[in-house]
Amino acid sequence: MPSITSSFRKELFKQNFRNVGWISILYLVGLLFTLPLQLAMALSNDYGISSNVAGLFDHTFIFEFQALFLFITPVLMAVFLLRYMHVNASSDFMHSLPIRREALYRHQVGSGIFLLVIPIVIISIIMFMFYIFVDVSNFYTLGDLGYWMLLMVVVTLLTFITGVFVGTLTGLSAVQGVLTYILLLFPAGIYALITFHVSFFISGYAELNHLNQTFEYFSPITDVLETNQFPGQEEILRVNYLSLAIYFVISILLYFIARLIYQKRPLESATQAIALHSLKPVLKFSMTLCFALFVGMYFGETQSSITWIVVGYLLGIIIGYLLASMLIAKTWRVFTFEHAKGILVYGVAASLIASIIPVFWQKYESYVPALNEVEHVYIGDTYYEYEDAMLNNKTVSFIRSEDTINAIRTLHKEFIRQGDPLNRSGRQYFISYKMKNGEEVQRTYQINPKDVNSELKEVWETEEFKKIAYPTMNLDRLRVEKVSIRPQGPDDTEAVIVDPKKINEFFTHMESDINALSFEEMMSPVGLQSYVLVTLDNETESEEYTYHRNMMIPTSYKNTTKWLKEVNLYDKAFLNIDEIDHLNVYSMEIGQSQYPEDVYHQMMNGDLSAVTERHLTITDDKQIEEALKGERNASDGRYVIGIHYDEGKDFFDVLSFNKEDAPDFIKDYFQDVK
């Protein structure tokens, strides 16, 4: 009898190979195309990769295609290998054979793993042969090859076992394929939904910050696909070894859980969406909760209203429950009184869970680090500027003095008091505390600056904050090879400084002007500004972008403008009034809360709803000079000024005045306009 059983299993493997061997061959061909073939072509073209390589996950080896095969072929293998479970006739036949269910399960899963791992091993051997006989040091190392093989085996194993696990829970192959990907993405998806949900009720909680920092680690798909390469960074691992170990452990757990379910699974569950009756309520509740959070997130992000969020939750509850019922019943005829009661029951349960979740973040919302626990602080506009600087090894200034840190803590407390999680207007502020124990505490708020003016002033006027807000203060002048100053407007002229002595003098005067800036001048710079582009020795594109982005010279920089006049560069550095054709001045309708620049752009596109019909056209040079003292980025502008140039009729700039500071000739013109 043992020999007959052994012979039978050999035939069973042959049958499996006839049924699913094409998937293994497809995997092998796909990997042959993306790795050995690409390497051979690159070597024949004498092609090399820069020092910032990603091993066998580089674009040279078409990593996108590798990932495609990595996450498709294991799922196909699981679906087709377990197809017999989902068809009544084949299910009855397979389970009538003289082999225990446990042994059958072990044989089927083992066959699938073998057929999936063999292509990876073959490709690894081929790439190892390349490594021995050809110089591939510009492409990958032996360590890169070992890591590639480890990742491909572990992730393939996890994806396949997940497909097997789902296959034991359902009686439909199509549902198995879809649910496999849903399960692989579920931890990341539910994390994102909860993160957005919490952000609607907890002030300071920045959903995008949290997602950007940790989202990829909640799913093997996002973990593998997340690009983790930055200029100058030596780390090439896309998935760290700890994650791979976790994936391997999860694969083992899912294997044994799936085996247990397979042993208990009734044969008549074939063709049913959910094989186990006890899992049907779990599916209904999960879909009800997830759809409630998803639709609520959509309305919360688009409408920023608690009423719309609640409406979204209610709609999501109904949609989620009905879709789950349709899936289980395999029909759309679920609009019955019984299901109405189900919507009520599951809706109440989902609502309770959704209501409880934000409670766990109450201490998060009110927490302000103690002064003696803080090592240093960063404060700026957004998390992304901070992250970009940290990841690309740019110079980041931190606030370390106790007085300024305490001023930031006071500002933080005011943010908490004034903060509204659903506020999408105002200005964004990001705070990152580096604690003495090594942890980071980060918060993001969107606040109207007027509500925290006095607290902002205490921070913004410090020299430490200005080093954060103005990159000029941190610039290594010895690295500067050239400074280009370009005026606003359509003209391409620029003032160029290349003499090291003059470069030093230029930055000395700029630093003096920045240190003298008041809070009001920092909030709303006056007049047109000129752009400063700094060229560094051995600069990278990212460095150039950073310094160009925030380096501006307004005409209010007295020391700098005076020096530019002395060295005969002022006329090239700043816009000349002769280049302006005319100014158009409009009065914003009372009650408008939009930024003047946005209003003017809308008006130029034909939307006149935010401005009065009457407008003032200015061509007199003296009046133009007076009107050019308007503010940029003013949130309380009443009079919107469009600056139109001689050349490029479609090109314009925008300034504004509030009602009190506007020149008399503008106020006189609009005095009878209500």
C-alpha positions as semicolon CSV with decimal commas, in nm:
position;residue;x (nm);y (nm);z (nm)
1;M;0,000;0,000;0,000
2;P;0,276;0,259;0,074
3;S;0,428;0,202;-0,270
4;I;0,089;0,249;-0,437
5;T;0,036;0,571;-0,241
6;S;0,383;0,697;-0,332
7;S;0,325;0,619;-0,701
8;F;-0,010;0,791;-0,687
9;R;0,139;1,112;-0,544
10;K;0,398;1,113;-0,817
11;E;0,119;1,103;-1,073
12;L;-0,062;1,374;-0,883
13;F;0,240;1,602;-0,917
14;K;0,253;1,527;-1,288
15;Q;-0,112;1,621;-1,313
16;N;-0,042;1,944;-1,124
17;F;0,244;2,026;-1,359
18;R;0,019;1,971;-1,661
19;N;-0,239;2,203;-1,508
20;V;-0,022;2,481;-1,362
21;G;0,326;2,421;-1,505
22;W;0,262;2,698;-1,756
23;I;0,255;2,946;-1,466
24;S;0,601;2,833;-1,355
25;I;0,727;2,860;-1,713
26;L;0,571;3,207;-1,743
27;Y;0,750;3,312;-1,423
28;L;1,080;3,178;-1,556
29;V;1,044;3,350;-1,894
30;G;0,947;3,677;-1,729
31;L;1,249;3,672;-1,500
32;L;1,477;3,567;-1,787
33;F;1,361;3,872;-1,980
34;T;1,403;4,116;-1,692
35;L;1,738;3,996;-1,557
36;P;1,981;3,784;-1,771
37;L;1,862;3,925;-2,105
38;Q;1,876;4,286;-1,984
39;L;2,221;4,227;-1,836
40;A;2,349;4,070;-2,160
41;M;2,220;4,364;-2,365
42;A;2,368;4,615;-2,121
43;L;2,707;4,442;-2,131
44;S;2,708;4,425;-2,510
45;N;2,643;4,798;-2,526
46;D;2,926;4,866;-2,284
47;Y;2,668;5,025;-2,058
48;G;2,742;5,110;-1,695
49;I;2,540;5,223;-1,397
50;S;2,627;5,516;-1,172
51;S;2,741;5,459;-0,816
52;N;2,385;5,508;-0,689
53;V;2,277;5,157;-0,789
54;A;1,995;4,944;-0,657
55;G;2,147;4,606;-0,736
56;L;1,915;4,371;-0,921
57;F;1,621;4,599;-0,841
58;D;1,753;4,880;-1,056
59;H;1,553;5,010;-1,352
60;T;1,815;4,851;-1,577
61;F;1,661;4,518;-1,479
62;I;1,308;4,654;-1,529
63;F;1,211;4,626;-1,164
64;E;0,852;4,720;-1,249
65;F;0,815;4,400;-1,454
66;Q;0,984;4,197;-1,181
67;A;0,726;4,327;-0,933
68;L;0,446;4,248;-1,178
69;F;0,552;3,885;-1,205
70;L;0,627;3,870;-0,832
71;F;0,269;3,953;-0,733
72;I;0,074;3,796;-1,021
73;T;0,224;3,451;-1,076
74;P;0,194;3,328;-0,713
75;V;-0,174;3,430;-0,706
76;L;-0,235;3,257;-1,041
77;M;-0,063;2,947;-0,901
78;A;-0,284;2,947;-0,590
79;V;-0,603;3,001;-0,793
80;F;-0,539;2,732;-1,055
81;L;-0,380;2,484;-0,814
82;L;-0,685;2,495;-0,583
83;R;-0,935;2,520;-0,868
84;Y;-1,057;2,167;-0,789
85;M;-1,194;2,293;-0,453
86;H;-1,429;2,536;-0,628
87;V;-1,596;2,296;-0,874
88;N;-1,836;2,039;-0,730
89;A;-1,737;1,750;-0,959
90;S;-1,360;1,789;-0,921
91;S;-1,394;1,855;-0,548
92;D;-1,585;1,531;-0,501
93;F;-1,333;1,342;-0,714
94;M;-1,018;1,476;-0,545
95;H;-1,152;1,418;-0,197
96;S;-1,261;1,065;-0,282
97;L;-0,904;0,960;-0,356
98;P;-0,727;0,737;-0,099
99;I;-0,529;1,021;0,056
100;R;-0,594;1,211;0,376
101;R;-0,698;1,575;0,346
102;E;-0,392;1,691;0,537
103;A;-0,161;1,500;0,302
104;L;-0,348;1,629;-0,004
105;Y;-0,322;1,985;0,122
106;R;0,049;1,943;0,197
107;H;0,111;1,793;-0,147
108;Q;-0,075;2,066;-0,335
109;V;0,089;2,351;-0,146
110;G;0,430;2,187;-0,174
111;S;0,387;2,147;-0,549
112;G;0,299;2,514;-0,583
113;I;0,597;2,629;-0,377
114;F;0,831;2,406;-0,575
115;L;0,704;2,530;-0,912
116;L;0,736;2,894;-0,798
117;V;1,080;2,869;-0,636
118;I;1,247;2,676;-0,921
119;P;1,240;2,977;-1,163
120;I;1,397;3,198;-0,896
121;V;1,672;2,943;-0,833
122;I;1,743;2,903;-1,206
123;I;1,771;3,281;-1,255
124;S;1,996;3,306;-0,948
125;I;2,229;3,040;-1,091
126;I;2,243;3,220;-1,428
127;M;2,320;3,553;-1,263
128;F;2,583;3,380;-1,048
129;M;2,747;3,247;-1,368
130;F;2,754;3,602;-1,503
131;Y;2,916;3,713;-1,178
132;I;3,190;3,446;-1,208
133;F;3,277;3,482;-1,576
134;V;3,194;3,848;-1,654
135;D;3,275;4,176;-1,479
136;V;2,933;4,285;-1,350
137;S;3,062;4,502;-1,067
138;N;2,887;4,807;-1,216
139;F;2,555;4,624;-1,195
140;Y;2,543;4,409;-0,883
141;T;2,749;4,234;-0,619
142;L;2,722;3,884;-0,478
143;G;2,543;4,033;-0,178
144;D;2,291;4,200;-0,412
145;L;2,224;3,865;-0,578
146;G;2,175;3,692;-0,243
147;Y;1,938;3,963;-0,125
148;W;1,741;3,949;-0,451
149;M;1,699;3,572;-0,420
150;L;1,595;3,599;-0,054
151;L;1,337;3,870;-0,121
152;M;1,191;3,696;-0,426
153;V;1,155;3,363;-0,243
154;V;1,005;3,512;0,076
155;V;0,760;3,747;-0,097
156;T;0,661;3,480;-0,351
157;L;0,600;3,240;-0,064
158;L;0,390;3,495;0,128
159;T;0,182;3,588;-0,176
160;F;0,121;3,224;-0,269
161;I;0,032;3,111;0,086
162;T;-0,201;3,411;0,121
163;G;-0,373;3,295;-0,200
164;V;-0,399;2,943;-0,060
165;F;-0,540;3,073;0,269
166;V;-0,806;3,276;0,086
167;G;-0,877;2,977;-0,139
168;T;-0,976;2,769;0,164
169;L;-1,219;3,042;0,273
170;T;-1,411;3,071;-0,054
171;G;-1,568;2,846;-0,313
172;L;-1,519;3,072;-0,612
173;S;-1,188;3,111;-0,795
174;A;-1,262;3,468;-0,906
175;V;-1,338;3,568;-0,548
176;Q;-1,017;3,394;-0,438
177;G;-0,806;3,608;-0,673
178;V;-0,971;3,935;-0,576
179;L;-0,974;3,865;-0,202
180;T;-0,607;3,764;-0,209
181;Y;-0,503;4,111;-0,321
182;I;-0,752;4,271;-0,083
183;L;-0,602;4,074;0,206
184;L;-0,245;4,163;0,104
185;L;-0,339;4,531;0,092
186;F;-0,584;4,525;0,383
187;P;-0,341;4,625;0,664
188;A;-0,220;4,926;0,463
189;G;-0,573;5,014;0,353
190;I;-0,731;5,000;0,697
191;Y;-0,436;5,194;0,840
192;A;-0,491;5,469;0,581
193;L;-0,866;5,479;0,648
194;I;-0,818;5,500;1,025
195;T;-0,549;5,766;0,981
196;F;-0,780;5,989;0,777
197;H;-1,067;5,917;1,015
198;V;-0,863;6,027;1,316
199;S;-0,743;6,342;1,135
200;F;-1,104;6,466;1,109
201;F;-1,141;6,472;1,488
202;I;-0,792;6,523;1,633
203;S;-0,620;6,859;1,596
204;G;-0,254;6,844;1,494
205;Y;-0,278;6,492;1,356
206;A;-0,132;6,506;1,006
207;E;-0,259;6,205;0,815
208;L;-0,022;6,253;0,521
209;N;0,279;6,272;0,752
210;H;0,194;5,942;0,918
211;L;0,109;5,771;0,591
212;N;0,429;5,891;0,428
213;Q;0,642;5,761;0,715
214;T;0,491;5,417;0,775
215;F;0,229;5,331;0,510
216;E;0,454;5,106;0,300
217;Y;0,535;4,876;0,592
218;F;0,174;4,762;0,632
219;S;0,162;4,560;0,311
220;P;0,421;4,353;0,123
221;I;0,298;4,506;-0,202
222;T;0,357;4,867;-0,093
223;D;0,676;4,764;0,087
224;V;0,829;4,612;-0,227
225;L;0,705;4,881;-0,465
226;E;0,813;5,175;-0,249
227;T;1,123;5,331;-0,402
228;N;1,383;5,381;-0,131
229;Q;1,664;5,553;-0,319
230;F;1,792;5,905;-0,276
231;P;2,094;6,083;-0,422
232;G;2,409;5,981;-0,240
233;Q;2,234;5,719;-0,030
234;E;2,420;5,390;-0,005
235;E;2,122;5,190;0,121
236;I;1,978;4,982;-0,161
237;L;1,739;4,754;0,029
238;R;1,379;4,806;-0,064
239;V;1,256;4,567;0,208
240;N;1,461;4,530;0,525
241;Y;1,557;4,195;0,672
242;L;1,323;4,234;0,970
243;S;1,027;4,274;0,734
244;L;1,134;3,967;0,538
245;A;1,154;3,768;0,860
246;I;0,804;3,886;0,956
247;Y;0,671;3,792;0,612
248;F;0,823;3,445;0,647
249;V;0,666;3,394;0,990
250;I;0,328;3,514;0,861
251;S;0,357;3,267;0,571
252;I;0,412;2,979;0,815
253;L;0,117;3,087;1,032
254;L;-0,113;3,123;0,730
255;Y;-0,002;2,780;0,607
256;F;-0,112;2,607;0,928
257;I;-0,431;2,812;0,963
258;A;-0,523;2,732;0,601
259;R;-0,452;2,362;0,665
260;L;-0,686;2,364;0,964
261;I;-0,960;2,536;0,762
262;Y;-0,906;2,294;0,473
263;Q;-0,955;1,996;0,704
264;K;-1,283;2,140;0,843
265;R;-1,412;2,282;0,514
266;P;-1,739;2,114;0,397
267;L;-1,733;1,974;0,042
268;E;-2,065;2,139;-0,045
269;S;-1,905;2,485;0,002
270;A;-1,776;2,469;-0,357
271;T;-1,925;2,753;-0,568
272;Q;-2,013;2,949;-0,251
273;A;-1,854;3,291;-0,203
274;I;-1,773;3,218;0,163
275;A;-1,697;2,855;0,247
276;L;-1,736;2,883;0,625
277;H;-2,070;3,003;0,761
278;S;-1,904;3,154;1,069
279;L;-1,704;3,394;0,851
280;K;-2,005;3,552;0,682
281;P;-2,077;3,796;0,970
282;V;-1,706;3,885;0,976
283;L;-1,717;3,972;0,605
284;K;-2,033;4,179;0,649
285;F;-1,891;4,374;0,940
286;S;-1,552;4,429;0,774
287;M;-1,704;4,559;0,450
288;T;-1,955;4,774;0,639
289;L;-1,682;4,938;0,850
290;C;-1,435;4,982;0,564
291;F;-1,688;5,135;0,328
292;A;-1,814;5,364;0,604
293;L;-1,461;5,490;0,668
294;F;-1,386;5,518;0,294
295;V;-1,696;5,717;0,196
296;G;-1,662;5,928;0,511
297;M;-1,300;5,999;0,417
298;Y;-1,408;6,107;0,068
299;F;-1,668;6,354;0,196
300;G;-1,436;6,472;0,473
301;E;-1,155;6,553;0,230
302;T;-1,380;6,714;-0,032
303;Q;-1,629;6,898;0,191
304;S;-1,445;6,948;0,525
305;S;-1,776;6,935;0,709
306;I;-1,879;6,714;1,000
307;T;-2,230;6,692;0,852
308;W;-2,097;6,558;0,523
309;I;-1,865;6,318;0,708
310;V;-2,163;6,170;0,894
311;V;-2,356;6,146;0,566
312;G;-2,055;5,965;0,419
313;Y;-2,048;5,719;0,708
314;L;-2,419;5,642;0,668
315;L;-2,388;5,593;0,291
316;G;-2,079;5,377;0,339
317;I;-2,259;5,157;0,593
318;I;-2,547;5,094;0,352
319;I;-2,321;5,036;0,050
320;G;-2,077;4,811;0,237
321;Y;-2,343;4,592;0,392
322;L;-2,540;4,551;0,070
323;L;-2,228;4,464;-0,132
324;A;-2,127;4,204;0,127
325;S;-2,476;4,056;0,117
326;M;-2,471;4,046;-0,264
327;L;-2,134;3,872;-0,259
328;I;-2,248;3,610;-0,011
329;A;-2,586;3,549;-0,180
330;K;-2,443;3,583;-0,533
331;T;-2,740;3,797;-0,632
332;W;-2,837;4,165;-0,630
333;R;-3,177;4,084;-0,479
334;V;-3,088;4,180;-0,124
335;F;-3,329;4,471;-0,075
336;T;-3,543;4,301;0,188
337;F;-3,663;4,381;0,539
338;E;-3,422;4,124;0,680
339;H;-3,128;4,305;0,526
340;A;-3,266;4,638;0,648
341;K;-3,236;4,499;1,001
342;G;-2,884;4,382;0,916
343;I;-2,789;4,731;0,801
344;L;-2,913;4,867;1,134
345;V;-2,729;4,609;1,344
346;Y;-2,399;4,618;1,155
347;G;-2,426;4,994;1,109
348;V;-2,456;5,049;1,484
349;A;-2,156;4,821;1,544
350;A;-1,945;4,999;1,279
351;S;-2,050;5,340;1,416
352;L;-1,945;5,243;1,768
353;I;-1,604;5,130;1,648
354;A;-1,560;5,446;1,438
355;S;-1,661;5,663;1,735
356;I;-1,424;5,491;1,976
357;I;-1,114;5,509;1,752
358;P;-1,044;5,886;1,795
359;V;-1,074;5,854;2,174
360;F;-0,736;5,679;2,183
361;W;-0,575;5,995;2,039
362;Q;-0,711;6,244;2,295
363;K;-0,380;6,262;2,481
364;Y;-0,204;6,296;2,147
365;E;-0,404;6,609;2,070
366;S;-0,334;6,786;2,399
367;Y;0,030;6,680;2,442
368;V;0,300;6,947;2,444
369;P;0,651;6,823;2,535
370;A;0,802;6,959;2,855
371;L;1,087;7,206;2,809
372;N;1,341;6,990;2,992
373;E;1,263;6,691;2,766
374;V;1,332;6,869;2,435
375;E;1,673;6,863;2,268
376;H;1,587;7,082;1,969
377;V;1,289;7,190;1,755
378;Y;1,220;7,242;1,387
379;I;0,928;7,462;1,280
380;G;0,830;7,532;0,922
381;D;0,550;7,518;0,669
382;T;0,517;7,149;0,587
383;Y;0,650;6,810;0,685
384;Y;0,766;6,745;0,329
385;E;1,021;7,028;0,334
386;Y;1,164;6,886;0,655
387;E;1,164;6,529;0,523
388;D;1,321;6,633;0,194
389;A;1,603;6,811;0,374
390;M;1,667;6,523;0,615
391;L;1,661;6,249;0,349
392;N;1,888;6,437;0,111
393;N;2,143;6,533;0,378
394;K;2,079;6,904;0,340
395;T;2,172;7,146;0,612
396;V;1,877;7,174;0,850
397;S;1,870;7,440;1,119
398;F;1,718;7,356;1,454
399;I;1,609;7,578;1,740
400;R;1,802;7,496;2,055
401;S;1,776;7,796;2,290
402;E;1,537;7,746;2,580
403;D;1,368;8,085;2,530
404;T;1,279;8,014;2,168
405;I;1,177;7,654;2,240
406;N;0,949;7,785;2,514
407;A;0,804;8,038;2,268
408;I;0,731;7,751;2,029
409;R;0,565;7,556;2,309
410;T;0,344;7,857;2,379
411;L;0,263;7,879;2,009
412;H;0,190;7,506;2,006
413;K;-0,057;7,543;2,294
414;E;-0,233;7,820;2,103
415;F;-0,247;7,599;1,795
416;I;-0,421;7,335;2,007
417;R;-0,667;7,590;2,146
418;Q;-0,744;7,745;1,808
419;G;-0,707;7,428;1,600
420;D;-0,994;7,286;1,400
421;P;-0,916;6,948;1,238
422;L;-1,157;7,022;0,952
423;N;-1,012;7,364;0,876
424;R;-0,869;7,367;0,524
425;S;-0,806;7,742;0,504
426;G;-0,530;7,951;0,655
427;R;-0,164;7,863;0,662
428;Q;-0,005;7,529;0,739
429;Y;0,250;7,495;1,020
430;F;0,468;7,196;1,098
431;I;0,648;7,139;1,432
432;S;0,898;6,860;1,501
433;Y;1,041;6,817;1,851
434;K;1,353;6,604;1,884
435;M;1,335;6,463;2,237
436;K;1,637;6,390;2,455
437;N;1,539;6,021;2,459
438;G;1,576;6,009;2,080
439;E;1,206;6,015;1,990
440;E;1,038;6,270;1,764
441;V;0,708;6,445;1,829
442;Q;0,555;6,593;1,514
443;R;0,238;6,797;1,466
444;T;0,078;6,981;1,172
445;Y;-0,183;7,256;1,200
446;Q;-0,374;7,470;0,954
447;I;-0,445;7,804;1,119
448;N;-0,529;8,157;1,012
449;P;-0,214;8,355;1,108
450;K;-0,429;8,637;1,247
451;D;-0,552;8,404;1,523
452;V;-0,198;8,345;1,655
453;N;-0,023;8,668;1,553
454;S;0,136;8,751;1,887
455;E;0,263;8,395;1,944
456;L;0,398;8,371;1,588
457;K;0,575;8,704;1,627
458;E;0,766;8,577;1,931
459;V;0,904;8,289;1,724
460;W;0,943;8,437;1,378
461;E;1,149;8,736;1,480
462;T;1,420;8,521;1,640
463;E;1,746;8,466;1,454
464;E;1,711;8,089;1,501
465;F;1,380;8,076;1,316
466;K;1,511;8,297;1,036
467;K;1,787;8,042;0,977
468;I;1,512;7,789;0,911
469;A;1,294;8,019;0,701
470;Y;1,578;8,167;0,491
471;P;1,836;7,923;0,349
472;T;2,068;8,217;0,282
473;M;2,154;8,222;0,651
474;N;2,298;7,867;0,631
475;L;2,470;7,889;0,296
476;D;2,839;7,800;0,282
477;R;2,967;8,103;0,091
478;L;3,296;7,931;0,008
479;R;3,101;7,686;-0,208
480;V;2,921;7,954;-0,409
481;E;3,057;7,990;-0,763
482;K;2,791;8,218;-0,908
483;V;2,489;8,421;-0,799
484;S;2,221;8,508;-1,056
485;I;1,948;8,763;-0,974
486;R;1,646;8,757;-1,203
487;P;1,370;9,020;-1,180
488;Q;1,002;8,934;-1,198
489;G;0,833;8,983;-1,529
490;P;0,875;8,836;-1,877
491;D;1,224;8,979;-1,931
492;D;1,513;8,729;-1,935
493;T;1,778;8,974;-1,811
494;E;1,972;8,894;-1,497
495;A;2,245;9,032;-1,276
496;V;2,538;8,791;-1,236
497;I;2,796;8,791;-0,955
498;V;3,101;8,565;-0,984
499;D;3,370;8,755;-0,793
500;P;3,416;8,579;-0,453
501;K;3,458;8,911;-0,272
502;K;3,135;9,051;-0,418
503;I;2,953;8,725;-0,349
504;N;3,051;8,752;0,016
505;E;2,942;9,117;0,029
506;F;2,608;9,032;-0,135
507;F;2,524;8,765;0,121
508;T;2,645;8,983;0,408
509;H;2,398;9,255;0,307
510;M;2,119;9,001;0,254
511;E;2,179;8,850;0,596
512;S;2,169;9,197;0,751
513;D;1,835;9,269;0,585
514;I;1,689;8,935;0,689
515;N;1,791;8,986;1,052
516;A;1,619;9,325;1,044
517;L;1,290;9,188;0,909
518;S;0,986;9,234;1,128
519;F;0,716;8,973;1,165
520;E;0,482;9,176;0,946
521;E;0,741;9,201;0,667
522;M;0,801;8,826;0,683
523;M;0,431;8,751;0,667
524;S;0,352;8,981;0,373
525;P;0,653;9,094;0,169
526;V;0,596;9,427;-0,005
527;G;0,639;9,489;-0,378
528;L;0,775;9,279;-0,660
529;Q;1,065;9,052;-0,575
530;S;1,363;8,923;-0,765
531;Y;1,468;8,558;-0,769
532;V;1,814;8,451;-0,654
533;L;1,969;8,142;-0,809
534;V;2,286;8,014;-0,646
535;T;2,533;7,789;-0,827
536;L;2,746;7,582;-0,591
537;D;3,063;7,392;-0,666
538;N;2,981;7,024;-0,730
539;E;2,617;7,110;-0,671
540;T;2,334;6,866;-0,713
541;E;2,002;6,952;-0,870
542;S;1,828;6,918;-0,534
543;E;2,064;7,169;-0,372
544;E;2,006;7,420;-0,648
545;Y;1,632;7,382;-0,618
546;T;1,634;7,432;-0,241
547;Y;1,829;7,755;-0,246
548;H;1,643;7,893;-0,546
549;R;1,306;7,816;-0,397
550;N;1,325;8,041;-0,091
551;M;1,579;8,303;-0,191
552;M;1,399;8,619;-0,294
553;I;1,498;8,985;-0,276
554;P;1,213;9,231;-0,230
555;T;1,276;9,599;-0,290
556;S;1,237;9,648;0,087
557;Y;1,584;9,494;0,146
558;K;1,751;9,833;0,190
559;N;2,110;9,722;0,247
560;T;2,105;9,477;-0,044
561;T;1,938;9,713;-0,291
562;K;2,175;9,995;-0,192
563;W;2,477;9,770;-0,250
564;L;2,340;9,652;-0,587
565;K;2,312;10,015;-0,694
566;E;2,670;10,080;-0,587
567;V;2,800;9,794;-0,803
568;N;2,572;9,891;-1,096
569;L;2,365;9,574;-1,086
570;Y;2,034;9,712;-0,960
571;D;1,882;9,781;-1,303
572;K;1,942;9,422;-1,411
573;A;1,838;9,276;-1,077
574;F;1,502;9,450;-1,043
575;L;1,211;9,528;-1,271
576;N;1,211;9,869;-1,436
577;I;0,884;10,061;-1,443
578;D;0,933;10,122;-1,815
579;E;0,878;9,750;-1,871
580;I;0,523;9,772;-1,728
581;D;0,246;9,851;-1,973
582;H;-0,037;9,906;-1,725
583;L;-0,192;9,796;-1,396
584;N;-0,549;9,678;-1,350
585;V;-0,700;9,734;-1,005
586;Y;-1,015;9,553;-0,893
587;S;-1,204;9,567;-0,565
588;M;-1,287;9,231;-0,412
589;E;-1,648;9,174;-0,317
590;I;-1,703;9,203;0,059
591;G;-1,723;8,860;0,217
592;Q;-1,470;8,697;-0,013
593;S;-1,210;8,496;0,179
594;Q;-0,990;8,395;-0,114
595;Y;-0,634;8,508;-0,164
596;P;-0,611;8,807;-0,404
597;E;-0,377;8,621;-0,636
598;D;-0,626;8,336;-0,673
599;V;-0,907;8,585;-0,734
600;Y;-0,717;8,761;-1,010
601;H;-0,628;8,437;-1,184
602;Q;-0,994;8,333;-1,173
603;M;-1,096;8,671;-1,309
604;M;-0,851;8,641;-1,600
605;N;-1,015;8,307;-1,677
606;G;-1,356;8,474;-1,698
607;D;-1,484;8,427;-1,341
608;L;-1,588;8,775;-1,220
609;S;-1,787;8,658;-0,917
610;A;-1,526;8,766;-0,662
611;V;-1,461;9,123;-0,787
612;T;-1,664;9,433;-0,863
613;E;-1,745;9,504;-1,224
614;R;-1,567;9,840;-1,221
615;H;-1,190;9,845;-1,233
616;L;-0,914;10,105;-1,246
617;T;-0,646;10,100;-1,516
618;I;-0,320;10,275;-1,422
619;T;-0,063;10,392;-1,678
620;D;0,093;10,689;-1,497
621;D;0,449;10,610;-1,384
622;K;0,413;10,778;-1,044
623;Q;0,091;10,591;-0,969
624;I;0,246;10,267;-1,091
625;E;0,542;10,320;-0,856
626;E;0,300;10,382;-0,569
627;A;0,087;10,078;-0,653
628;L;0,395;9,851;-0,668
629;K;0,426;9,888;-0,290
630;G;0,139;9,642;-0,252
631;E;0,172;9,318;-0,058
632;R;0,226;8,966;-0,184
633;N;0,036;8,671;-0,039
634;A;-0,184;8,899;0,174
635;S;-0,481;8,712;0,317
636;D;-0,678;9,031;0,390
637;G;-0,633;9,211;0,058
638;R;-0,927;9,424;-0,056
639;Y;-0,783;9,573;-0,374
640;V;-0,632;9,334;-0,626
641;I;-0,364;9,469;-0,861
642;G;-0,274;9,290;-1,183
643;I;0,063;9,394;-1,330
644;H;0,075;9,360;-1,709
645;Y;0,397;9,397;-1,907
646;D;0,487;9,524;-2,251
647;E;0,576;9,177;-2,369
648;G;0,377;8,862;-2,316
649;K;0,017;8,977;-2,275
650;D;-0,072;8,650;-2,104
651;F;0,195;8,704;-1,838
652;F;0,110;8,905;-1,527
653;D;0,193;8,939;-1,157
654;V;-0,041;9,017;-0,869
655;L;-0,016;9,242;-0,565
656;S;-0,283;9,367;-0,327
657;F;-0,365;9,629;-0,065
658;N;-0,596;9,612;0,230
659;K;-0,849;9,892;0,263
660;E;-0,641;10,099;0,508
661;D;-0,301;10,085;0,335
662;A;-0,411;10,141;-0,025
663;P;-0,296;10,461;-0,201
664;D;-0,548;10,745;-0,193
665;F;-0,610;10,741;-0,568
666;I;-0,722;10,376;-0,544
667;K;-0,944;10,438;-0,241
668;D;-1,095;10,746;-0,404
669;Y;-1,180;10,554;-0,719
670;F;-1,359;10,277;-0,531
671;Q;-1,510;10,487;-0,252
672;D;-1,863;10,460;-0,396
673;V;-1,830;10,086;-0,461
674;K;-1,990;9,886;-0,183
